[in-house]
Each structure stands twice: as C-alpha cells, then as structure tokens.
Amino acid sequence: MLFKYYIDVTKFNLLLSVVVGAISPFGGFMTFGTIGNLVGILCYGMFYKEQYYFYYNRGITKRRLYATLFKVNSPVAIPAAILIFFG
C-alpha cells in the first residue's frame, strides 16, 4: 500500500528530475533526492488529494507516507551528493 504512494509521488519527482537533468546531469540526481520529493508531494496533494483519505482510513498518516518516501530516496540521494561534491 505504501508502495503505491511511493510510485505516484515518484512519477512527479522523476518528471522534474528529467527536466532539470536535461540542463545539468548532476542537477537531475540532486533534484531527485531533495527538492523533487517535495514537488512530488505537492503535486500529489493537488491531483490526488482524495487519496489521502484512503490511507487515513487504513491507519496510515501523512507523516508516515512522507517518512517512507524520504527513507527510500535517501540511499540514492546521499551517495550521489557525496560523489558530486567530494568526488
């Protein structure tokens, strides 16, 4: 169930990351792990606002959804950031 939320938010995140990546390849990786998550959450809230009730009725809070999203994307974003800034 959390996986569906992750996939839906990641669609928006990837779209933004691809656009930024067309300008700067390294920026695309950084966007995916940082600001892309926030943009994905905002877009999901705009287009799928009613879906939050589905998760709430299942006992899953928005906070848990956000935490899962960041936990899954952090292992990608942190090593990319280290390689870009210190590599």
C-alpha positions as CSV (number, residue, x, y, z in Angstrom):
1,M,0.0,0.0,0.0
2,L,2.8,2.4,0.8
3,F,4.5,1.3,-2.5
4,K,1.6,2.8,-4.5
5,Y,2.0,6.1,-2.8
6,Y,5.8,6.0,-3.5
7,I,5.2,5.2,-7.2
8,D,2.6,8.0,-7.6
9,V,4.8,10.6,-5.9
10,T,8.0,9.4,-7.7
11,K,6.3,10.0,-11.1
12,F,6.2,13.7,-10.4
13,N,9.6,13.6,-8.9
14,L,11.1,11.9,-12.0
15,L,9.4,14.3,-14.3
16,L,11.1,17.3,-12.6
17,S,14.4,15.4,-12.3
18,V,14.4,14.7,-16.0
19,V,13.7,18.3,-16.9
20,V,16.5,19.5,-14.6
21,G,18.8,16.7,-15.8
22,A,18.4,17.9,-19.4
23,I,20.0,21.2,-18.2
24,S,22.5,19.7,-15.8
25,P,23.0,15.9,-15.4
26,F,24.3,16.2,-11.8
27,G,21.4,18.5,-11.0
28,G,19.0,15.8,-12.0
29,F,20.4,13.4,-9.4
30,M,20.3,16.1,-6.8
31,T,16.8,17.1,-7.6
32,F,15.6,13.5,-7.3
33,G,16.7,13.2,-3.7
34,T,16.0,16.6,-2.4
35,I,13.5,19.1,-3.8
36,G,11.9,16.6,-6.2
37,N,10.4,14.8,-3.2
38,L,8.8,18.0,-2.0
39,V,7.5,18.9,-5.5
40,G,6.1,15.3,-5.8
41,I,4.3,15.6,-2.5
42,L,2.8,18.9,-3.5
43,C,1.7,17.6,-6.9
44,Y,0.2,14.5,-5.4
45,G,-1.7,16.7,-3.0
46,M,-3.1,18.8,-5.9
47,F,-4.1,16.0,-8.2
48,Y,-4.8,13.1,-5.8
49,K,-6.0,14.9,-2.7
50,E,-8.8,12.4,-2.1
51,Q,-6.4,9.5,-2.0
52,Y,-5.1,10.7,1.4
53,Y,-8.5,9.6,2.9
54,F,-7.9,6.1,1.6
55,Y,-4.6,6.0,3.5
56,Y,-6.0,7.7,6.6
57,N,-8.8,5.1,6.7
58,R,-6.2,2.3,6.6
59,G,-4.5,3.9,9.6
60,I,-1.6,5.4,7.7
61,T,-0.8,9.0,8.4
62,K,0.6,11.6,6.0
63,R,3.7,11.7,8.2
64,R,4.3,8.0,7.7
65,L,3.8,8.3,4.0
66,Y,6.3,11.2,3.8
67,A,8.8,9.4,6.0
68,T,8.6,6.3,3.8
69,L,9.2,8.4,0.7
70,F,12.3,10.0,2.2
71,K,13.7,6.7,3.6
72,V,13.5,5.1,0.2
73,N,15.0,8.0,-1.8
74,S,17.8,8.9,0.7
75,P,20.0,5.9,-0.1
76,V,20.0,7.2,-3.7
77,A,20.4,10.9,-2.9
78,I,23.1,10.8,-0.2
79,P,25.7,8.8,-2.2
80,A,25.0,10.9,-5.3
81,A,25.6,14.1,-3.3
82,I,28.8,12.8,-1.8
83,L,30.1,11.8,-5.2
84,I,29.2,15.2,-6.8
85,F,30.5,17.4,-4.0
86,F,33.5,15.4,-2.9
87,G,34.3,13.2,-5.9
